Structures are given as structure tokens and as C-alpha cells.
């Protein structure tokens, strides 16, 4: 998985490419732990994310909880397989998906 | 049919996933279904690797079968760890999907994802073996 971050003031866009799974989720979690301070507007661009498992969902849940305290978060360009996972796990009700 | 026996350790997940992906390609499985099956196998593999043998080492055997006349993929997990019937976690995981974000824990959704993805999930415990069978039509 590759993580591409674009910071603009207090807005951060994180684009992921590849697989967000048991092996790669810790990498994203580490990145978030050092990147979210002062951020008020977080966007995950999942256009090139082909796969997500429950380990990836846990990291998104962590990010959502942080952003609920300090701003807002949304997910854009999620593919059908990723949207299916959000759907069956009830994450469609937790995340803002555009 | 393809059979793979590995140590039930998280470090073997990539190998298991790669082997599954290649096998699914070889039977002409569509990409969407392939990703769903890889996700289900990841969730179950991680469960066995995390809990089945506690601190001990143990094996996990995976079998992949394709019944062409039915367009049916059957994936079987066998391990000799603690008895674990995933159906017993299902209700709890379903309940957690109805919780508010702040009340959701880091706990599992993996089993729920497996049940929602597969057409059939069958579990049995026989002679010290956990046997879990997933079936999905292509």
C-alpha cells in the first residue's frame, strides 16, 4: 500500500493505493497518529484502494473518532468492493461517503 | 483442488493471500468475487493465527476446490486449536453495527464480513479439528 498525503492549511487529503489489510493497516495508523494534530478537514481518497478488511475499518474508525472531536472527515471515490464492506458492517452510517 | 498447510502465524498471511489470488485467477474467478473471497480468508486466517493456539505454534490447512458444474468455490480451513464456532460471535458483531460511532470498540467485524460475503458457512468440530467450510458461487 502507498500513502500519499496532501496538506493545505488545516485540510489533509490522504490517498491510498493498494490494499488496506491486516499487514498494511498499522502503517496507516502510525501515519495518522502523527498527522492529525491541528487538522480540521480530513479526506480519504480511495480511488486506487482495491481492498479493505476489518483491520482497515478499525483504523478508519480511529480516524473518525479523532476527527469528530476536532473537525470533519469524509471518504471519496470508494470503489464498489470497498463500498460493499462499508455497507455490510454499518460503516455507511458512521462515515461520510461522497 | 489445492491444499496448503502453513504455520498459523500472521506473517504467513501474504503467502496465503497470494496463493489464493493466483488460484482464483486460474479458475477464471471475476475480480470482485476474488477480492471478496480474499477478504473472507484474511478474516478467518487472522482469527486462527490470533486465537486458535494461544501462545503455542500450530498448523492451519487450507483447501481450495472449484466445482465447475455448479460454479462453486469451496474453501476449507482445518486447525487443531481451541474449538471456535464463528457463528457464536455473529450476533455480537451484528449488534455492534448498530452502535453509535463513539460506542464502537476496536473489536471484530471480521466474522460478520465473512458471513455476509459467503453463500454458506459451515462449522464443525471433530476429533480435535476445527473444520470451517466457506462456499460461494462465482
gemmi code that builds the backbone of each chain (N, CA, C; Angstrom):
import gemmi

chains = {
    "A": [
        ("UNK", (0.836, -1.200, 0.000), (0.000, 0.000, 0.000), (0.872, 1.251, 0.000)),
        ("UNK", (0.481, 2.241, -0.774), (1.179, 3.523, -0.692), (0.215, 4.581, -0.130)),
        ("UNK", (0.798, 5.484, 0.634), (0.038, 6.561, 1.274), (0.545, 7.883, 0.710)),
        ("UNK", (-0.391, 8.644, 0.138), (0.002, 9.934, -0.437), (-0.757, 11.032, 0.312)),
        ("UNK", (-0.019, 11.927, 0.955), (-0.671, 12.973, 1.762), (-0.520, 14.335, 1.091)),
        ("UNK", (-1.607, 15.076, 1.087), (-1.558, 16.462, 0.601), (-2.145, 17.371, 1.661)),
        ("UNK", (-1.296, 18.255, 2.176), (-1.709, 19.145, 3.250), (-1.910, 20.548, 2.700)),
        ("UNK", (-3.067, 21.140, 3.022), (-3.343, 22.503, 2.580), (-3.938, 23.254, 3.773)),
        ("UNK", (-3.127, 24.005, 4.487), (-3.582, 24.654, 5.714), (-3.929, 23.604, 6.747)),
        ("UNK", (-5.206, 23.599, 7.173), (-5.622, 22.566, 8.136), (-6.433, 21.459, 7.459)),
        ("UNK", (-6.358, 21.420, 6.108), (-7.020, 20.337, 5.362), (-5.983, 19.311, 4.931)),
        ("UNK", (-6.334, 18.065, 5.146), (-5.426, 16.991, 4.757), (-6.177, 15.985, 3.887)),
        ("UNK", (-5.585, 15.683, 2.719), (-6.139, 14.626, 1.865), (-5.161, 13.465, 1.882)),
        ("UNK", (-5.667, 12.288, 2.225), (-4.829, 11.089, 2.232), (-5.352, 10.147, 1.151)),
        ("UNK", (-4.524, 9.913, 0.138), (-4.905, 8.986, -0.930), (-4.168, 7.666, -0.691)),
        ("UNK", (-4.931, 6.579, -0.702), (-4.341, 5.254, -0.503), (-4.385, 4.487, -1.812)),
        ("UNK", (-3.328, 3.723, -2.045), (-3.291, 2.882, -3.241), (-2.911, 1.469, -2.829)),
        ("UNK", (-3.709, 0.484, -3.291), (-3.383, -0.906, -2.988), (-4.366, -1.519, -2.013)),
        ("UNK", (-3.829, -2.161, -0.983), (-4.671, -2.928, -0.060), (-4.528, -2.416, 1.365)),
        ("UNK", (-5.667, -2.163, 1.996), (-5.666, -1.785, 3.409), (-6.119, -3.027, 4.180)),
        ("UNK", (-5.118, -3.809, 4.637), (-5.433, -5.090, 5.248), (-4.675, -5.254, 6.563)),
        ("UNK", (-4.660, -6.487, 7.054), (-4.012, -6.761, 8.340), (-2.539, -6.353, 8.325)),
        ("UNK", (-1.884, -6.550, 7.183), (-0.457, -6.264, 7.121), (-0.165, -4.768, 6.967)),
        ("UNK", (-1.031, -4.048, 6.261), (-0.712, -2.651, 5.946), (-1.407, -1.636, 6.864)),
        ("UNK", (-2.458, -2.054, 7.564), (-3.201, -1.093, 8.396), (-2.344, -0.423, 9.471)),
        ("UNK", (-1.414, -1.166, 10.111), (-0.573, -0.489, 11.114), (0.213, 0.689, 10.536)),
        ("UNK", (0.581, 0.574, 9.270), (1.313, 1.660, 8.587), (0.447, 2.929, 8.524)),
        ("UNK", (-0.836, 2.761, 8.167), (-1.732, 3.918, 8.110), (-1.987, 4.474, 9.509)),
        ("UNK", (-2.145, 3.586, 10.468), (-2.415, 4.026, 11.835), (-1.252, 4.879, 12.361)),
        ("UNK", (-0.034, 4.433, 12.121), (1.146, 5.199, 12.536), (1.148, 6.580, 11.883)),
        ("UNK", (0.843, 6.586, 10.591), (0.816, 7.838, 9.843), (-0.213, 8.813, 10.432)),
        ("UNK", (-1.395, 8.271, 10.764), (-2.461, 9.122, 11.306), (-2.083, 9.684, 12.668)),
        ("UNK", (-1.394, 8.874, 13.447), (-1.060, 9.306, 14.809), (-0.157, 10.529, 14.806)),
        ("UNK", (0.589, 10.712, 13.732), (1.495, 11.864, 13.689), (0.986, 12.967, 12.753)),
        ("UNK", (-0.134, 12.718, 12.063), (-0.554, 13.668, 11.015), (-1.789, 14.491, 11.341)),
        ("UNK", (-2.546, 14.084, 12.351), (-3.877, 14.697, 12.506), (-3.908, 15.915, 13.425)),
        ("UNK", (-2.807, 16.204, 14.082), (-2.818, 17.344, 15.002), (-3.120, 18.647, 14.248)),
        ("UNK", (-4.133, 19.357, 14.697), (-4.482, 20.643, 14.083), (-5.293, 20.536, 12.800)),
        ("UNK", (-5.537, 19.311, 12.350), (-6.316, 19.129, 11.112), (-7.803, 19.272, 11.431)),
        ("UNK", (-8.508, 20.063, 10.614), (-9.951, 20.222, 10.835), (-10.772, 19.566, 9.733)),
        ("UNK", (-10.089, 19.195, 8.660), (-10.799, 18.691, 7.492), (-9.969, 17.554, 6.890)),
        ("UNK", (-10.429, 16.323, 7.115), (-9.669, 15.152, 6.643), (-10.455, 14.443, 5.550)),
        ("UNK", (-9.790, 14.183, 4.428), (-10.421, 13.456, 3.327), (-9.584, 12.229, 2.987)),
        ("UNK", (-10.233, 11.073, 2.909), (-9.577, 9.871, 2.393), (-10.007, 9.676, 0.946)),
        ("UNK", (-9.043, 9.690, 0.048), (-9.346, 9.424, -1.355), (-9.025, 7.955, -1.643)),
        ("UNK", (-10.095, 7.170, -1.895), (-9.937, 5.717, -2.053), (-10.044, 5.272, -3.518)),
        ("UNK", (-9.807, 6.212, -4.428), (-9.948, 5.855, -5.843), (-9.083, 4.642, -6.215)),
        ("UNK", (-7.875, 4.579, -5.648), (-6.960, 3.489, -6.011), (-6.840, 2.425, -4.925)),
        ("UNK", (-7.777, 2.469, -3.984), (-7.786, 1.428, -2.947), (-8.617, 0.259, -3.457)),
        ("UNK", (-7.986, -0.900, -3.602), (-8.734, -2.004, -4.213), (-9.377, -2.929, -3.185)),
        ("UNK", (-8.956, -2.822, -1.936), (-9.339, -3.858, -0.975), (-9.272, -3.316, 0.443)),
        ("UNK", (-10.267, -3.645, 1.251), (-10.213, -3.277, 2.675), (-10.722, -4.459, 3.503)),
        ("UNK", (-10.056, -4.724, 4.629), (-10.537, -5.767, 5.542), (-10.866, -5.105, 6.880)),
        ("UNK", (-11.252, -5.927, 7.864), (-11.700, -5.349, 9.135), (-10.567, -4.590, 9.830)),
        ("UNK", (-9.325, -4.971, 9.576), (-8.196, -4.241, 10.164), (-8.165, -2.803, 9.649)),
        ("UNK", (-8.503, -2.624, 8.379), (-8.570, -1.287, 7.795), (-9.733, -0.486, 8.357)),
        ("UNK", (-10.856, -1.169, 8.580), (-12.019, -0.490, 9.164), (-11.697, 0.059, 10.543)),
        ("UNK", (-10.920, -0.712, 11.301), (-10.568, -0.258, 12.654), (-9.789, 1.054, 12.613)),
        ("UNK", (-8.907, 1.186, 11.617), (-8.121, 2.417, 11.512), (-9.015, 3.584, 11.083)),
        ("UNK", (-9.960, 3.314, 10.183), (-10.898, 4.374, 9.783), (-11.769, 4.817, 10.965)),
        ("UNK", (-12.147, 3.843, 11.796), (-12.942, 4.167, 12.984), (-12.133, 5.057, 13.931)),
        ("UNK", (-10.867, 4.720, 14.087), (-9.976, 5.541, 14.918), (-9.923, 6.975, 14.373)),
        ("UNK", (-9.736, 7.103, 13.064), (-9.642, 8.432, 12.451), (-10.943, 9.207, 12.631)),
        ("UNK", (-12.072, 8.507, 12.449), (-13.375, 9.173, 12.585), (-13.572, 9.700, 14.010)),
        ("UNK", (-13.150, 8.905, 14.984), (-13.305, 9.335, 16.383), (-12.442, 10.558, 16.671)),
        ("UNK", (-11.237, 10.585, 16.152), (-10.358, 11.751, 16.345), (-10.988, 12.975, 15.686)),
        ("UNK", (-11.461, 12.803, 14.442), (-11.979, 13.951, 13.687), (-13.323, 14.444, 14.228)),
        ("UNK", (-14.084, 13.562, 14.870), (-15.335, 14.019, 15.497), (-15.056, 15.066, 16.568)),
        ("UNK", (-13.869, 15.007, 17.159), (-13.512, 15.954, 18.223), (-12.956, 17.261, 17.672)),
        ("UNK", (-12.391, 17.216, 16.461), (-11.651, 18.403, 16.012), (-12.037, 18.914, 14.629)),
        ("UNK", (-13.033, 18.290, 13.999), (-13.395, 18.770, 12.668), (-14.259, 17.761, 11.958)),
        ("UNK", (-13.979, 17.533, 10.685), (-14.812, 16.596, 9.931), (-13.943, 15.687, 9.066)),
        ("UNK", (-14.552, 14.600, 8.641), (-13.839, 13.611, 7.836), (-14.775, 13.060, 6.778)),
        ("UNK", (-14.243, 12.838, 5.584), (-15.057, 12.189, 4.556), (-14.211, 11.230, 3.732)),
        ("UNK", (-14.927, 10.313, 3.067), (-14.302, 9.330, 2.187), (-14.813, 9.595, 0.781)),
        ("UNK", (-13.894, 9.709, -0.174), (-14.330, 9.965, -1.553), (-13.812, 8.870, -2.497)),
        ("UNK", (-14.508, 8.693, -3.601), (-14.081, 7.813, -4.701), (-13.912, 6.349, -4.305)),
        ("UNK", (-14.668, 5.874, -3.312), (-14.510, 4.467, -2.923), (-15.070, 3.548, -4.017)),
        ("UNK", (-14.379, 2.462, -4.274), (-14.801, 1.510, -5.308), (-15.913, 0.615, -4.767)),
        ("UNK", (-16.528, -0.131, -5.674), (-17.667, -0.964, -5.286), (-17.318, -2.009, -4.209)),
        ("UNK", (-16.195, -2.745, -4.352), (-15.882, -3.728, -3.298), (-15.692, -3.076, -1.924)),
        ("UNK", (-15.100, -1.889, -1.910), (-14.880, -1.184, -0.642), (-16.221, -0.688, -0.079)),
        ("UNK", (-17.079, -0.171, -0.965), (-18.410, 0.277, -0.519), (-19.239, -0.880, 0.037)),
        ("UNK", (-19.079, -2.064, -0.583), (-19.811, -3.242, -0.086), (-19.425, -3.541, 1.357)),
        ("UNK", (-18.130, -3.419, 1.658), (-17.659, -3.687, 3.018), (-18.232, -2.643, 3.990)),
        ("UNK", (-18.253, -1.379, 3.573), (-18.845, -0.330, 4.414), (-20.325, -0.637, 4.667)),
        ("UNK", (-20.982, -1.167, 3.658), (-22.397, -1.447, 3.747), (-22.691, -2.563, 4.755)),
        ("UNK", (-22.022, -3.703, 4.621), (-22.363, -4.843, 5.489), (-21.936, -4.632, 6.939)),
        ("UNK", (-21.001, -3.734, 7.160), (-20.516, -3.516, 8.526), (-21.177, -2.312, 9.199)),
        ("UNK", (-22.103, -1.664, 8.491), (-22.754, -0.489, 9.068), (-21.895, 0.762, 9.033)),
        ("UNK", (-20.718, 0.695, 8.380), (-19.865, 1.873, 8.301), (-20.469, 2.976, 7.419)),
        ("UNK", (-21.446, 2.606, 6.593), (-22.139, 3.638, 5.812), (-22.830, 4.654, 6.726)),
        ("UNK", (-23.185, 4.218, 7.958), (-23.853, 5.134, 8.884), (-22.867, 5.953, 9.717)),
        ("UNK", (-21.624, 5.538, 9.729), (-20.606, 6.201, 10.564), (-19.799, 7.193, 9.738)),
        ("UNK", (-19.461, 6.778, 8.532), (-18.602, 7.590, 7.677), (-19.434, 8.526, 6.805)),
        ("UNK", (-18.823, 9.628, 6.397), (-19.425, 10.473, 5.365), (-18.789, 10.037, 4.044)),
        ("UNK", (-19.614, 9.466, 3.168), (-19.092, 8.897, 1.930), (-19.626, 9.700, 0.754)),
        ("UNK", (-18.715, 10.207, -0.056), (-19.147, 11.009, -1.214), (-18.721, 10.353, -2.517)),
    ],
    "B": [
        ("UNK", (-8.170, -29.296, -7.069), (-8.130, -28.852, -5.673), (-6.704, -28.518, -5.272)),
        ("UNK", (-6.580, -27.461, -4.478), (-5.262, -27.065, -3.988), (-5.287, -27.080, -2.462)),
        ("UNK", (-4.248, -27.622, -1.875), (-4.157, -27.654, -0.414), (-2.843, -27.030, 0.027)),
        ("UNK", (-2.940, -26.242, 1.081), (-1.775, -25.505, 1.572), (-1.773, -25.621, 3.094)),
        ("UNK", (-0.667, -26.100, 3.656), (-0.555, -26.141, 5.113), (0.552, -25.192, 5.547)),
        ("UNK", (0.200, -24.300, 6.470), (1.174, -23.306, 6.944), (1.088, -23.216, 8.462)),
        ("UNK", (2.124, -22.662, 9.069), (2.023, -22.293, 10.479), (0.973, -21.185, 10.585)),
        ("UNK", (0.098, -21.322, 11.574), (-0.957, -20.317, 11.737), (-0.345, -19.078, 12.378)),
        ("UNK", (0.424, -18.369, 11.586), (1.079, -17.155, 12.072), (0.813, -16.029, 11.082)),
        ("UNK", (0.616, -14.837, 11.655), (0.212, -13.692, 10.840), (1.203, -13.400, 9.702)),
        ("UNK", (2.473, -13.767, 9.923), (3.493, -13.498, 8.897), (3.254, -14.322, 7.631)),
        ("UNK", (2.402, -15.349, 7.719), (2.122, -16.169, 6.530), (0.901, -15.681, 5.751)),
        ("UNK", (0.278, -14.614, 6.231), (-0.950, -14.153, 5.575), (-0.728, -13.779, 4.105)),
        ("UNK", (0.337, -13.044, 3.832), (0.565, -12.604, 2.444), (0.724, -13.797, 1.511)),
        ("UNK", (1.461, -14.820, 1.986), (1.662, -16.009, 1.157), (0.321, -16.691, 0.858)),
        ("UNK", (-0.500, -16.817, 1.900), (-1.813, -17.448, 1.740), (-2.670, -16.635, 0.755)),
        ("UNK", (-2.649, -15.317, 0.904), (-3.450, -14.451, 0.028), (-2.971, -14.537, -1.418)),
        ("UNK", (-1.643, -14.536, -1.600), (-1.104, -14.611, -2.957), (-1.495, -15.925, -3.621)),
        ("UNK", (-1.376, -17.020, -2.853), (-1.718, -18.341, -3.408), (-3.201, -18.392, -3.775)),
        ("UNK", (-4.044, -17.832, -2.908), (-5.485, -17.819, -3.184), (-5.791, -16.983, -4.429)),
        ("UNK", (-5.189, -15.788, -4.505), (-5.415, -14.916, -5.660), (-5.047, -15.598, -6.964)),
        ("UNK", (-3.890, -16.275, -6.958), (-3.449, -16.967, -8.179), (-4.385, -18.109, -8.540)),
        ("UNK", (-4.803, -18.854, -7.514), (-5.703, -19.979, -7.778), (-7.044, -19.476, -8.320)),
        ("UNK", (-7.562, -18.403, -7.736), (-8.840, -17.853, -8.218), (-8.707, -17.349, -9.656)),
        ("UNK", (-7.564, -16.746, -9.975), (-7.314, -16.343, -11.372), (-7.359, -17.554, -12.299)),
        ("UNK", (-6.753, -18.647, -11.834), (-6.623, -19.831, -12.695), (-7.974, -20.468, -13.000)),
        ("UNK", (-8.976, -20.261, -12.139), (-10.310, -20.818, -12.433), (-11.219, -19.762, -13.066)),
        ("UNK", (-10.664, -18.583, -13.363), (-11.440, -17.548, -14.046), (-12.405, -16.808, -13.141)),
        ("UNK", (-12.067, -16.710, -11.876), (-12.931, -16.003, -10.927), (-12.921, -14.499, -11.221)),
        ("UNK", (-14.093, -13.854, -11.287), (-14.124, -12.398, -11.515), (-13.436, -11.654, -10.365)),
        ("UNK", (-12.868, -10.492, -10.720), (-12.094, -9.721, -9.742), (-12.888, -9.405, -8.482)),
        ("UNK", (-14.151, -9.010, -8.645), (-14.942, -8.617, -7.472), (-15.082, -9.786, -6.488)),
        ("UNK", (-15.410, -10.966, -7.033), (-15.575, -12.146, -6.184), (-14.240, -12.556, -5.571)),
        ("UNK", (-13.184, -12.411, -6.352), (-11.853, -12.742, -5.852), (-11.502, -11.889, -4.635)),
        ("UNK", (-11.778, -10.596, -4.728), (-11.474, -9.699, -3.605), (-12.325, -10.052, -2.381)),
        ("UNK", (-13.583, -10.427, -2.628), (-14.458, -10.801, -1.505), (-13.943, -12.065, -0.811)),
        ("UNK", (-13.514, -13.032, -1.617), (-13.017, -14.275, -1.026), (-11.688, -14.047, -0.307)),
        ("UNK", (-10.846, -13.193, -0.875), (-9.580, -12.881, -0.195), (-9.843, -12.219, 1.157)),
        ("UNK", (-10.852, -11.345, 1.180), (-11.206, -10.681, 2.436), (-11.692, -11.710, 3.458)),
        ("UNK", (-12.562, -12.623, 3.028), (-13.087, -13.638, 3.950), (-11.955, -14.520, 4.485)),
        ("UNK", (-11.051, -14.904, 3.596), (-9.931, -15.759, 4.017), (-9.008, -14.990, 4.968)),
        ("UNK", (-8.785, -13.717, 4.672), (-7.953, -12.920, 5.592), (-8.562, -12.895, 7.003)),
        ("UNK", (-9.862, -12.623, 7.077), (-10.503, -12.516, 8.394), (-10.392, -13.830, 9.170)),
        ("UNK", (-10.637, -14.939, 8.474), (-10.597, -16.239, 9.157), (-9.175, -16.646, 9.505)),
        ("UNK", (-8.242, -16.356, 8.598), (-6.837, -16.678, 8.856), (-6.340, -15.909, 10.086)),
        ("UNK", (-6.673, -14.620, 10.141), (-6.219, -13.788, 11.263), (-6.817, -14.292, 12.575)),
        ("UNK", (-8.061, -14.732, 12.519), (-8.685, -15.309, 13.721), (-7.931, -16.521, 14.226)),
        ("UNK", (-7.644, -17.449, 13.318), (-6.931, -18.668, 13.718), (-5.533, -18.288, 14.219)),
        ("UNK", (-4.855, -17.411, 13.475), (-3.484, -17.026, 13.850), (-3.458, -16.320, 15.205)),
        ("UNK", (-4.515, -15.571, 15.520), (-4.519, -14.777, 16.754), (-4.957, -15.577, 17.975)),
        ("UNK", (-5.875, -16.532, 17.768), (-6.520, -17.135, 18.944), (-6.405, -18.655, 19.049)),
        ("UNK", (-6.325, -19.356, 17.939), (-6.551, -20.806, 17.977), (-5.574, -21.532, 18.895)),
        ("UNK", (-4.298, -21.158, 18.804), (-3.282, -21.928, 19.528), (-2.706, -21.168, 20.720)),
        ("UNK", (-3.306, -20.044, 21.099), (-2.765, -19.271, 22.216), (-1.321, -18.889, 21.935)),
        ("UNK", (-0.430, -19.190, 22.865), (0.982, -18.844, 22.683), (1.737, -19.924, 21.903)),
        ("UNK", (1.094, -21.075, 21.715), (1.762, -22.192, 21.040), (1.771, -21.982, 19.521)),
        ("UNK", (2.604, -22.772, 18.857), (2.571, -22.786, 17.394), (1.671, -23.911, 16.923)),
        ("UNK", (1.012, -23.706, 15.801), (0.181, -24.777, 15.269), (-0.035, -24.575, 13.790)),
        ("UNK", (-0.541, -25.629, 13.167), (-0.731, -25.585, 11.718), (-2.167, -25.216, 11.358)),
        ("UNK", (-2.273, -24.669, 10.168), (-3.570, -24.416, 9.554), (-3.502, -24.959, 8.130)),
        ("UNK", (-4.488, -25.769, 7.786), (-4.536, -26.297, 6.419), (-5.714, -25.679, 5.683)),
        ("UNK", (-5.417, -25.139, 4.517), (-6.447, -24.529, 3.677), (-6.597, -25.361, 2.418)),
        ("UNK", (-7.839, -25.659, 2.063), (-8.090, -26.348, 0.789), (-8.987, -25.481, -0.073)),
        ("UNK", (-8.620, -25.379, -1.329), (-9.421, -24.622, -2.286), (-9.949, -25.585, -3.335)),
        ("UNK", (-11.260, -25.620, -3.507), (-11.872, -26.511, -4.502), (-12.813, -25.716, -5.384)),
        ("UNK", (-12.895, -26.121, -6.642), (-13.842, -25.487, -7.558), (-14.695, -26.557, -8.207)),
        ("UNK", (-15.996, -26.474, -7.989), (-16.917, -27.403, -8.647), (-17.479, -26.709, -9.862)),
        ("UNK", (-16.903, -27.073, -10.987), (-17.176, -26.323, -12.206), (-18.650, -26.365, -12.614)),
        ("UNK", (-19.268, -27.556, -12.502), (-20.667, -27.674, -12.976), (-21.616, -26.810, -12.138)),
        ("UNK", (-21.218, -26.517, -10.890), (-22.049, -25.658, -10.038), (-21.507, -24.230, -9.966)),
        ("UNK", (-20.369, -23.962, -10.602), (-19.661, -22.672, -10.466), (-19.440, -22.322, -8.996)),
        ("UNK", (-19.063, -23.319, -8.225), (-18.991, -23.136, -6.773), (-17.552, -23.261, -6.269)),
        ("UNK", (-17.134, -22.240, -5.530), (-15.830, -22.301, -4.859), (-16.056, -22.731, -3.414)),
        ("UNK", (-15.235, -23.694, -2.971), (-15.337, -24.157, -1.586), (-13.956, -24.036, -0.945)),
        ("UNK", (-13.896, -23.302, 0.151), (-12.630, -23.107, 0.851), (-12.768, -23.700, 2.251)),
        ("UNK", (-11.870, -24.622, 2.586), (-11.954, -25.313, 3.873), (-10.747, -24.975, 4.738)),
        ("UNK", (-11.014, -24.588, 5.972), (-9.973, -24.326, 6.977), (-9.971, -25.486, 7.963)),
        ("UNK", (-8.787, -26.015, 8.259), (-8.695, -27.044, 9.306), (-7.572, -26.675, 10.265)),
        ("UNK", (-7.906, -26.646, 11.549), (-6.851, -26.428, 12.544), (-7.161, -27.248, 13.790)),
        ("UNK", (-6.133, -27.452, 14.601), (-6.301, -28.244, 15.821), (-6.218, -27.375, 17.073)),
        ("UNK", (-6.577, -26.124, 16.914), (-6.577, -25.209, 18.052), (-7.844, -25.354, 18.883)),
        ("UNK", (-8.062, -24.351, 19.730), (-9.246, -24.366, 20.586), (-10.516, -24.399, 19.727)),
        ("UNK", (-11.532, -25.127, 20.182), (-12.790, -25.120, 19.428), (-13.319, -23.690, 19.302)),
        ("UNK", (-13.650, -23.304, 18.080), (-14.158, -21.943, 17.873), (-15.219, -21.968, 16.793)),
        ("UNK", (-16.456, -21.781, 17.224), (-17.558, -21.725, 16.265), (-17.867, -20.255, 15.955)),
        ("UNK", (-17.528, -19.787, 14.756), (-17.693, -18.361, 14.458), (-19.148, -17.895, 14.567)),
        ("UNK", (-20.087, -18.816, 14.377), (-21.499, -18.421, 14.448), (-21.823, -17.826, 15.822)),
        ("UNK", (-21.047, -18.243, 16.843), (-21.315, -17.730, 18.188), (-20.927, -16.258, 18.342)),
        ("UNK", (-20.054, -15.766, 17.474), (-19.660, -14.339, 17.526), (-20.565, -13.467, 16.674)),
        ("UNK", (-21.325, -14.135, 15.808), (-22.015, -13.390, 14.764), (-23.019, -12.393, 15.324)),
        ("UNK", (-23.785, -12.856, 16.316), (-24.828, -11.999, 16.864), (-24.232, -10.741, 17.486)),
        ("UNK", (-23.151, -10.937, 18.245), (-22.476, -9.821, 18.906), (-21.948, -8.810, 17.870)),
        ("UNK", (-21.386, -9.330, 16.792), (-20.851, -8.435, 15.767), (-21.976, -7.702, 15.043)),
        ("UNK", (-23.095, -8.386, 14.840), (-24.233, -7.719, 14.192), (-24.758, -6.586, 15.065)),
        ("UNK", (-24.799, -6.834, 16.367), (-25.251, -5.788, 17.288), (-24.325, -4.585, 17.236)),
        ("UNK", (-23.035, -4.831, 17.122), (-22.081, -3.721, 17.156), (-22.250, -2.796, 15.954)),
        ("UNK", (-22.822, -3.297, 14.854), (-23.011, -2.430, 13.681), (-24.107, -1.398, 13.922)),
        ("UNK", (-24.898, -1.617, 14.975), (-25.985, -0.670, 15.255), (-25.591, 0.377, 16.295)),
        ("UNK", (-24.361, 0.272, 16.819), (-23.919, 1.219, 17.846), (-23.497, 2.547, 17.231)),
        ("UNK", (-23.581, 3.572, 18.049), (-23.067, 4.890, 17.670), (-21.544, 4.816, 17.573)),
        ("UNK", (-20.982, 5.668, 16.728), (-19.539, 5.607, 16.477), (-18.708, 5.622, 17.758)),
        ("UNK", (-19.097, 6.470, 18.721), (-18.280, 6.586, 19.940), (-18.355, 5.322, 20.798)),
        ("UNK", (-19.402, 4.528, 20.600), (-19.562, 3.326, 21.413), (-18.983, 2.083, 20.743)),
        ("UNK", (-18.517, 2.284, 19.534), (-17.958, 1.124, 18.843), (-16.535, 0.871, 19.315)),
        ("UNK", (-16.249, -0.370, 19.620), (-14.895, -0.705, 20.053), (-14.028, -1.070, 18.876)),
        ("UNK", (-12.790, -1.441, 19.187), (-11.893, -1.861, 18.115), (-12.175, -3.316, 17.738)),
        ("UNK", (-13.128, -3.922, 18.432), (-13.399, -5.350, 18.276), (-13.863, -5.755, 16.896)),
        ("UNK", (-14.108, -7.032, 16.774), (-14.222, -7.647, 15.466), (-15.469, -7.312, 14.681)),
        ("UNK", (-15.249, -7.207, 13.405), (-16.332, -7.202, 12.438), (-16.057, -8.272, 11.403)),
        ("UNK", (-14.910, -8.920, 11.577), (-14.431, -9.848, 10.559), (-15.374, -11.002, 10.296)),
        ("UNK", (-15.919, -11.579, 11.364), (-16.797, -12.741, 11.194), (-18.072, -12.335, 10.455)),
        ("UNK", (-18.590, -11.175, 10.828), (-19.771, -10.654, 10.126), (-19.487, -10.494, 8.630)),
        ("UNK", (-18.304, -9.962, 8.318), (-17.941, -9.768, 6.913), (-17.865, -11.114, 6.190)),
        ("UNK", (-17.367, -12.131, 6.884), (-17.292, -13.470, 6.277), (-18.690, -13.995, 5.969)),
        ("UNK", (-19.590, -13.888, 6.946), (-20.945, -14.422, 6.745), (-21.710, -13.662, 5.669)),
        ("UNK", (-21.473, -12.350, 5.581), (-22.174, -11.563, 4.565), (-21.637, -11.834, 3.160)),
        ("UNK", (-20.392, -12.269, 3.097), (-19.737, -12.462, 1.805), (-19.993, -13.848, 1.227)),
        ("UNK", (-19.937, -14.852, 2.114), (-20.075, -16.226, 1.634), (-21.543, -16.561, 1.413)),
        ("UNK", (-21.804, -17.526, 0.540), (-23.178, -18.012, 0.379), (-23.520, -18.980, 1.514)),
        ("UNK", (-22.511, -19.767, 1.928), (-22.707, -20.736, 3.015), (-21.462, -20.751, 3.892)),
        ("UNK", (-21.669, -20.836, 5.189), (-20.554, -21.067, 6.115), (-20.957, -22.247, 6.983)),
        ("UNK", (-20.111, -23.262, 7.006), (-20.440, -24.441, 7.803), (-19.285, -24.747, 8.746)),
        ("UNK", (-19.597, -24.891, 10.036), (-18.552, -25.177, 11.018), (-18.828, -26.499, 11.698)),
        ("UNK", (-17.773, -27.276, 11.913), (-17.907, -28.449, 12.778), (-16.613, -28.658, 13.553)),
        ("UNK", (-16.717, -29.374, 14.656), (-15.536, -29.729, 15.457), (-15.538, -31.246, 15.603)),
        ("UNK", (-14.491, -31.876, 15.053), (-14.470, -33.345, 15.041), (-13.082, -33.857, 15.357)),
        ("UNK", (-12.989, -34.749, 16.325), (-11.716, -35.415, 16.659), (-10.583, -34.404, 16.861)),
        ("UNK", (-10.894, -33.293, 17.518), (-9.859, -32.309, 17.809), (-9.591, -31.319, 16.688)),
        ("UNK", (-10.385, -31.386, 15.631), (-10.181, -30.475, 14.497), (-11.340, -29.485, 14.366)),
        ("UNK", (-10.997, -28.211, 14.261), (-11.959, -27.214, 13.778), (-12.011, -27.326, 12.264)),
        ("UNK", (-13.199, -27.489, 11.728), (-13.347, -27.548, 10.269), (-14.377, -26.502, 9.844)),
        ("UNK", (-13.902, -25.551, 9.097), (-14.781, -24.465, 8.670), (-14.806, -24.423, 7.144)),
        ("UNK", (-15.997, -24.461, 6.599), (-16.138, -24.506, 5.139), (-16.921, -23.284, 4.663)),
        ("UNK", (-16.315, -22.586, 3.718), (-16.969, -21.442, 3.071), (-17.343, -21.842, 1.669)),
        ("UNK", (-18.531, -21.484, 1.231), (-18.891, -21.730, -0.165), (-19.400, -20.447, -0.791)),
        ("UNK", (-18.988, -20.250, -2.041), (-19.500, -19.090, -2.765), (-19.604, -19.412, -4.245)),
        ("UNK", (-20.735, -19.013, -4.820), (-20.913, -19.187, -6.269), (-20.196, -18.076, -7.008)),
        ("UNK", (-19.583, -18.434, -8.106), (-18.916, -17.407, -8.912), (-19.961, -16.632, -9.725)),
    ],
}
model = gemmi.Model(1)
for chain_id, residues in chains.items():
    chain = gemmi.Chain(chain_id)
    for i, (resn, *xyz) in enumerate(residues, 1):
        res = gemmi.Residue()
        res.name, res.seqid = resn, gemmi.SeqId(i, " ")
        for name, pos in zip(("N", "CA", "C"), xyz):
            atom = gemmi.Atom()
            atom.name, atom.element = name, gemmi.Element(name[0])
            atom.pos, atom.b_iso = gemmi.Position(*pos), 0.0
            res.add_atom(atom)
        chain.add_residue(res)
    model.add_chain(chain)
structure = gemmi.Structure()
structure.add_model(model)
structure.setup_entities()
